[in-house]
Amino acid sequence: MLDHLDPVILARAQFAFTVSFHFIFPAFSIGLASYLMVLEGLWLKTGSGLYANLYRYWLKIFAVAFGMGVVSGLVMSYQFGTNWSVFSAKAGPIIGPLMAYEVLTAFFLEAGFLGVMLFGISKVGKGLHFFATCMVALGTLISATWIISVNSWMQTPVGYAINAKGQFVPAGSWLPIIFNPSFPYRLTHTVIAAYLTTSLVVGAVGAWHLLKDRTNPGARTMFSMAMWMAAIVAPIQIFAGDTQGLNTLEHQPAKVLAMEGDYDPSPNGAPLVLFGLPSNAEGRVRYKVEVPHVGSLILKHDPSAPLPGLKDFPRDKWPPVPIIFWSFRIMVALGFAMLGLGLWSLAARARKRLYDWPWLHRAAVAMGPAGFVAVIAGWVTTEVGRQPYTIYGLLETAQSHSPLAAPAVAASLVAFVLVYFAAFGAGTYYLLRLMAKPPEAHEAEPANMPQRAAGITPAPGVGAPLPAAE
């Protein structure tokens, strides 16, 4: 029975499953590392033990999330060789060095300072420990930079030549490859998404504890900081998403048309399709609800600007529109929900009721997972919208996979699903337990050993909670 399944579809499903699990952890750890850097910087600047205890509280959570991200990412590199050997052979001369640069820069930087950051709070000087925290935060950003560069080159390939073996190789300088046309837009959008994802988690944890005890100084401070981030960064992310959309329209127009559900060309201005049921077989969106000319206003900043339709492209080059159509709308809807939460918090702050509006706190708790859902929806939009290519316009997915039989791929896919849900389900449960515990006046280090019980004298300022300022 398994012999009748498509091994390419199974290999794509396997990679999509593993990368989806992996993506949520770096999206969290990138933002959380920077948040830890801010907390420690505020501790050093103010001497407030409140920031020191919040640092320790989130440091334990960061340690678990970072470890889960590293482990979940190891599997994907093996899949390049097992399931996508043709892609690896053809694109390896470009993809391989870029991935190696990530290891040589980001991983080495993180590995060199992670131990000091996690376990050196009371063992090294405050300045050195803060430097270690900064280096880990920088390492997460460098890692994101290289990965986004690789992915962006696959979306907008430039600076390459094809050698006698049919391999993609650098045509000269590496700079056009690294800084390819879509790279700055994708990097900006991804990093901001990581910060928003983290702020929503921090805000949800703070709100959860405020619902139980509005006087908890740690909960008040983390909630206030998270809501500032949501209020300031959410509008910036919407603008960044708009600029990336314009860049995508320039380089991958079929993807944008699929996102918008525009099958037919619009010579006098495209409508904005709000909802409907796209059908590639019928070449239309059934039961659609649309607003005239708004599509062109968004994509061209001119309501009467003409736009092509998917029917202007060969049908076998269409991406699977229904998936992209809905994943894009999920991402956009959650983005505006984040903006709404940020504006709501500003209204509460203006009335000096930030810690006294239970419905705001309940909304913040409900929005806690929204960042993860949004980044996965954005990833689905980006990657599925690239189909039918692995390297856009140059190498098709059907030509990139290994010559494996469907039963072998299906068996490994089932194994991954079982192991991932068991291992990372347990890890996620442990993270939630850590978050469910309210921040206390004497937070322990990640080793789960209270300092005083271990005979270690806390660093100055630690363990002396001060009232949180709004």
Summary of the structure (lengths in Angstrom):
residues: 470
radius of gyration: 23.9
end to end distance: 62.4
largest distance: 75.7
contacts: 1596
relative contact order: 0.15
helix: 68%
strand: 6%
